[in-house]
């Protein structure tokens, strides 16, 4: 199968497979993947597959070089995040009073399920239910920002647009429980990509509390929920195969 046919079937993207090829074609392929919103883990996977689809040594080497560049970036970013976590976990930083939260979220999770409009509908339903139950601000524009922060973009949405932070209106322990539930189980909804910031660093970037104060990721990491009814509801509201769970009710 030609590279262009494979890319259209695999990703729904169009690329000109003719012409000069080589490094120019690899650059065009990477630009398409970025514009389509693929995260770094997905980019590496697709670039590696693409290198086997066209018997062009220059193109194959350019794809592998791009993978190596991504891996180097991930290692560098991970090293910087380790420094931030160490600072946050020091006795002084952890016990400081929370400061005003950022207006925009710097980080986001990666999608653990297919990124399409159907899955986005399910994630939107979950966020609207959380808003209706008093967990989140009931604003459609902010809920769309949060869906994108969980890694789910509709085909018409720009993956490079700034995303605002969202107010979490309940306690931090419940936020911990919801994030942990989305990351866990046999069919997780979100994941943290290779070399990315830790899950609690990412979560703290997406939210502010009811007063607009920032969450600290060391506190989010150690949340404990003692209300079993709330905990069960937070787990059940996460999108699952339709036959697996009945529709959850608000606690």
C-alpha positions as CSV (number, residue, x, y, z in Angstrom):
1,X,0.0,0.0,0.0
2,X,1.3,3.4,-1.0
3,X,2.1,5.9,1.7
4,X,-0.7,8.3,0.7
5,X,-3.3,5.4,0.7
6,X,-2.0,4.1,4.1
7,X,-2.1,7.6,5.7
8,X,-5.7,8.2,4.5
9,X,-6.9,4.8,5.7
10,X,-4.9,5.0,9.0
11,X,-5.5,8.6,9.9
12,X,-7.9,10.1,7.5
13,X,-5.2,12.5,6.3
14,X,-4.2,13.4,2.7
15,X,-0.6,13.8,1.6
16,X,1.0,14.0,-1.8
17,X,3.1,10.9,-2.2
18,X,4.8,12.0,-5.4
19,X,7.4,14.7,-6.1
20,X,10.8,15.0,-4.4
21,X,10.0,12.8,-1.4
22,X,12.8,12.3,1.0
23,X,13.2,14.7,3.8
24,X,10.6,17.1,2.3
25,X,8.0,14.4,2.4
26,X,8.9,13.5,6.0
27,X,8.5,17.1,7.0
28,X,5.1,17.4,5.3
29,X,4.0,14.2,7.0
30,X,5.0,15.5,10.4
31,X,3.3,18.8,9.8
32,X,0.1,16.9,9.1
33,X,0.4,14.9,12.3
34,X,0.9,18.0,14.4
35,X,-2.0,19.9,12.7
36,X,-4.3,16.9,13.3
37,X,-3.5,17.0,17.1
38,X,-1.6,13.7,17.5
39,X,0.4,13.6,20.7
40,X,4.1,12.7,20.8
41,X,3.5,9.0,21.5
42,X,1.2,8.8,18.5
43,X,3.6,10.8,16.3
44,X,6.4,8.4,17.1
45,X,4.2,5.3,16.3
46,X,3.0,6.8,13.0
47,X,6.4,8.0,11.9
48,X,7.8,4.5,12.5
49,X,5.0,2.9,10.5
50,X,5.4,5.4,7.7
51,X,9.1,4.7,7.4
52,X,8.1,1.1,6.3
53,X,5.5,2.3,3.8
54,X,7.9,4.0,1.4
55,X,11.1,2.4,0.2
56,X,13.0,5.7,0.2
57,X,16.1,5.8,2.3
58,X,16.1,9.6,2.8
59,X,12.5,9.5,3.8
60,X,13.0,6.6,6.2
61,X,16.0,8.2,7.9
62,X,14.1,11.6,8.2
63,X,11.3,9.8,9.9
64,X,13.7,8.1,12.3
65,X,15.5,11.4,12.9
66,X,12.2,13.0,13.8
67,X,11.4,10.2,16.3
68,X,14.8,10.7,17.9
69,X,14.1,14.5,18.2
70,X,10.8,13.8,19.9
71,X,12.5,11.4,22.4
72,X,15.2,13.9,23.2
73,X,12.6,16.6,23.8
74,X,10.6,14.2,26.1
75,X,13.7,13.5,28.1
76,X,14.5,17.2,28.5
77,X,11.0,18.0,29.5
78,X,10.8,15.2,32.0
79,X,14.0,16.4,33.6
80,X,12.6,19.9,34.0
81,X,9.3,18.5,35.5
82,X,11.3,16.4,38.0
83,X,12.9,19.7,39.3
84,X,9.4,21.2,39.7
85,X,8.1,18.2,41.6
86,X,11.1,18.1,43.9
87,X,10.5,21.8,44.7
88,X,6.8,21.3,45.3
89,X,7.4,18.4,47.6
90,X,9.8,20.3,49.8
91,X,8.4,21.1,53.3
92,X,8.3,24.8,52.6
93,X,6.6,24.8,49.2
94,X,4.1,22.2,50.1
95,X,2.8,24.1,53.1
96,X,2.5,27.5,51.5
97,X,-0.9,29.0,51.1
98,X,-2.3,28.4,47.6
99,X,-1.8,31.3,45.2
100,X,-4.1,32.5,42.5
101,X,-4.5,29.9,39.7
102,X,-3.4,30.5,36.1
103,X,-5.9,31.6,33.6
104,X,-4.8,29.1,31.0
105,X,-3.7,25.4,31.3
106,X,-0.2,24.6,30.2
107,X,-0.5,20.8,30.1
108,X,-3.0,18.2,29.0
109,X,-3.5,14.5,29.2
110,X,-3.3,12.2,26.3
111,X,-6.4,10.3,25.1
112,X,-6.4,6.6,25.8
113,X,-9.3,5.8,23.5
114,X,-9.9,6.7,19.8
115,X,-10.1,10.4,19.3
116,X,-13.3,10.9,17.2
117,X,-16.5,12.9,17.5
118,X,-18.4,10.0,19.0
119,X,-15.9,9.7,21.9
120,X,-16.0,13.4,22.3
121,X,-19.8,13.2,22.7
122,X,-19.3,10.7,25.5
123,X,-16.7,12.9,27.3
124,X,-19.0,15.9,26.9
125,X,-21.8,13.9,28.5
126,X,-19.6,13.1,31.5
127,X,-18.5,16.7,32.0
128,X,-22.1,18.0,31.7
129,X,-23.2,15.5,34.3
130,X,-20.4,16.6,36.6
131,X,-21.4,20.2,36.1
132,X,-25.1,19.4,36.8
133,X,-24.0,17.6,40.1
134,X,-22.1,20.7,41.2
135,X,-18.5,19.5,40.6
136,X,-17.6,21.8,37.7
137,X,-18.6,25.2,36.4
138,X,-21.7,24.8,34.2
139,X,-20.3,26.7,31.2
140,X,-20.2,24.9,27.8
141,X,-17.1,26.8,26.6
142,X,-15.1,25.8,29.7
143,X,-16.3,22.2,29.6
144,X,-15.0,22.1,26.0
145,X,-11.6,23.4,27.2
146,X,-11.6,20.7,29.8
147,X,-12.5,18.0,27.3
148,X,-9.5,19.1,25.2
149,X,-7.4,19.1,28.4
150,X,-8.3,15.4,28.7
151,X,-6.9,14.9,25.2
152,X,-10.1,14.7,23.2
153,X,-10.5,17.1,20.2
154,X,-13.2,17.1,17.7
155,X,-12.2,17.0,14.0
156,X,-13.1,20.7,13.6
157,X,-11.2,21.9,16.6
158,X,-7.7,23.5,16.7
159,X,-5.4,21.5,19.0
160,X,-3.1,24.5,19.3
161,X,-5.7,26.9,20.8
162,X,-5.2,28.1,24.4
163,X,-7.3,26.2,27.0
164,X,-8.6,28.0,30.1
165,X,-8.4,26.4,33.5
166,X,-11.7,25.2,35.0
167,X,-13.0,25.7,38.5
168,X,-13.5,22.4,40.5
169,X,-16.3,23.2,42.9
170,X,-15.8,20.2,45.3
171,X,-12.9,19.2,47.5
172,X,-9.5,18.2,46.2
173,X,-10.0,14.6,47.4
174,X,-12.9,14.2,45.0
175,X,-10.8,15.6,42.1
176,X,-8.1,13.1,43.0
177,X,-10.6,10.3,42.9
178,X,-12.0,11.3,39.5
179,X,-8.6,11.7,37.8
180,X,-7.4,8.4,39.3
181,X,-10.6,6.6,38.0
182,X,-10.0,8.0,34.5
183,X,-6.4,6.8,34.5
184,X,-7.2,3.4,36.0
185,X,-9.2,0.3,35.2
186,X,-9.2,-2.0,32.2
187,X,-10.2,0.7,29.8
188,X,-8.7,4.0,30.9
189,X,-10.0,7.2,29.5
190,X,-6.8,9.2,29.7
191,X,-3.1,8.6,30.1
192,X,0.1,10.5,30.5
193,X,2.3,10.2,27.5
194,X,5.9,9.0,27.5
195,X,8.2,11.6,29.0
196,X,5.3,13.8,30.0
197,X,4.7,15.5,33.3
198,X,3.3,13.4,36.1
199,X,-0.5,12.9,36.2
200,X,-0.9,15.1,39.2
201,X,1.2,17.9,37.7
202,X,-1.0,17.7,34.6
203,X,-4.2,17.7,36.7
204,X,-3.1,20.7,38.7
205,X,-2.5,22.6,35.5
206,X,-6.1,22.0,34.3
207,X,-8.0,23.2,37.4
208,X,-8.4,25.9,40.0
209,X,-10.5,25.6,43.1
210,X,-13.8,27.3,43.8
211,X,-12.1,30.6,44.8
212,X,-9.8,30.5,41.7
213,X,-6.8,29.3,43.7
214,X,-4.2,26.9,42.2
215,X,-4.1,23.3,43.3
216,X,-0.7,21.9,44.3
217,X,0.1,18.6,42.7
218,X,1.6,17.1,45.9
219,X,-1.8,17.6,47.6
220,X,-3.8,16.2,44.7
221,X,-1.6,13.1,44.6
222,X,-2.6,12.1,48.1
223,X,-6.4,12.6,48.0
224,X,-8.6,10.2,49.9
225,X,-12.4,9.9,49.5
226,X,-14.3,8.5,52.4
227,X,-17.8,8.8,51.0
228,X,-18.3,5.6,49.1
229,X,-21.4,6.7,47.3
230,X,-19.6,9.7,45.8
231,X,-16.6,7.5,44.9
232,X,-18.8,4.9,43.1
233,X,-20.6,7.7,41.2
234,X,-17.3,9.3,40.1
235,X,-16.2,5.9,38.8
236,X,-19.4,5.0,37.1
237,X,-19.8,8.3,35.3
238,X,-16.7,7.7,33.2
239,X,-17.6,6.6,29.6
240,X,-17.7,2.9,29.2
241,X,-19.2,0.4,26.7
242,X,-23.0,1.1,26.7
243,X,-23.8,-2.4,28.1
244,X,-21.3,-2.3,30.9
245,X,-22.9,0.0,33.4
246,X,-26.4,1.6,33.8
247,X,-26.7,5.3,33.6
248,X,-25.4,6.9,36.8
249,X,-27.5,9.0,39.1
250,X,-26.3,12.2,40.8
251,X,-25.1,11.6,44.3
